[in-house]
Amino acid sequence: MMQTPLKRVKGLGSAKSGTEHFWMQRLTAIALLPLGIWFVYSLLVLIGTEHAGVVEWMRHPVNGTLLALLAGAVFYHSKLGIQVVIEDYVHTEWLKFTSLILNNFLHVLLGVAAVISVLRVAFGG
């Protein structure tokens, strides 16, 4: 089925980006495996640690960097997955368009908030 240029711009039709979307989902899933294992291990190690100890742990450059990467990967992977669900199961065009915009907006907002939070703690803000 041919799509108009407007549909391509809105992201509601074939814009030949399916392969990139597919690979980005796989790439973020692969990145989340070691990051997730590291995060669970870190949480287990931090059990019983006081607030100041957790803050000190977050201020370590490796931990702060990995936390920021984890947050970015989680929100990007989630955005891609929810986008697929919306595209596949929401059939009313205006609702699909609105849902995709909200999906993008909320994931960017939450992802940026998470990374900023990590950076504020890491840099003592």
C-alpha positions in Angstrom: 0.0 0.0 0.0 1.4 3.4 -1.0 1.6 6.1 1.6 1.5 9.8 1.0 4.5 11.9 1.9 2.5 13.4 4.8 2.0 9.9 6.3 5.7 9.3 6.0 6.5 12.6 7.8 4.0 11.8 10.6 5.5 8.4 11.0 2.3 6.6 10.2 3.2 5.0 7.0 6.1 3.2 5.3 9.1 5.4 5.4 11.6 2.5 4.9 12.7 2.7 8.6 11.4 -0.7 9.7 14.9 -2.3 9.5 16.5 0.5 11.6 13.7 0.3 14.2 14.1 -3.5 14.3 17.9 -3.3 14.9 17.6 -0.5 17.4 15.2 -2.6 19.5 17.7 -5.5 19.4 20.7 -3.3 20.1 19.0 -1.7 23.2 17.9 -5.2 24.4 21.5 -6.5 24.1 22.8 -3.4 25.9 20.2 -3.8 28.7 21.4 -7.4 29.5 24.8 -6.5 31.0 23.4 -3.2 32.3 20.5 -5.0 34.0 22.8 -7.6 35.5 25.1 -4.9 36.8 22.2 -3.0 38.3 20.7 -6.0 40.1 24.1 -6.9 41.4 24.7 -3.4 42.6 21.3 -3.3 44.3 22.1 -6.5 46.1 25.5 -5.2 47.3 23.8 -1.9 48.5 21.2 -3.7 50.6 21.4 -2.1 54.1 23.5 0.8 53.0 22.7 4.2 54.4 21.6 7.0 52.1 25.0 8.7 52.2 26.6 5.4 51.2 24.3 5.1 48.2 25.0 8.7 47.2 28.8 8.0 47.4 28.3 4.9 45.3 26.4 7.0 42.7 29.2 9.6 42.7 31.8 7.0 41.5 32.3 7.8 37.8 31.7 4.2 36.6 28.5 3.8 38.5 27.1 7.2 37.5 27.9 6.6 33.9 26.4 3.1 33.9 23.2 4.4 35.7 22.8 7.1 33.1 23.3 4.6 30.3 20.8 2.2 31.9 18.2 5.0 32.1 18.8 6.0 28.5 18.6 2.5 27.2 15.5 1.6 29.3 13.5 4.6 28.1 14.6 4.3 24.5 13.9 0.6 24.4 10.5 1.1 26.0 9.6 3.9 23.6 10.4 1.6 20.6 8.4 -1.2 22.0 5.3 0.9 22.8 5.6 2.5 19.4 5.3 -0.9 17.8 2.2 -1.8 19.9 0.6 1.6 19.0 1.3 1.2 15.3 0.1 -2.4 15.2 -3.1 -2.1 17.4 -4.4 1.4 17.2 -6.3 1.8 14.0 -7.9 5.2 14.3 -5.5 7.5 12.6 -5.9 10.6 14.8 -5.6 8.4 17.9 -2.6 6.6 16.5 -0.9 9.9 15.7 -1.7 11.4 19.1 -0.5 8.3 20.9 2.8 8.2 19.0 3.4 11.9 19.9 2.6 11.3 23.6 4.8 8.2 23.6 7.7 10.1 22.2 7.1 13.1 24.5 6.8 11.1 27.7 9.7 8.8 27.0 12.0 11.8 26.2 10.8 13.7 29.3 11.2 10.7 31.7 14.5 9.7 30.1 16.0 13.2 30.4 14.6 13.5 34.0 16.3 10.2 34.9 19.6 11.1 33.4 19.5 14.6 35.0 18.7 13.1 38.4 21.7 10.7 38.1 24.0 13.6 37.1 22.8 15.9 39.9 23.6 13.2 42.5 26.8 12.3 40.7 28.1 15.9 40.7 26.8 16.7 44.2 23.9 18.9 43.0 
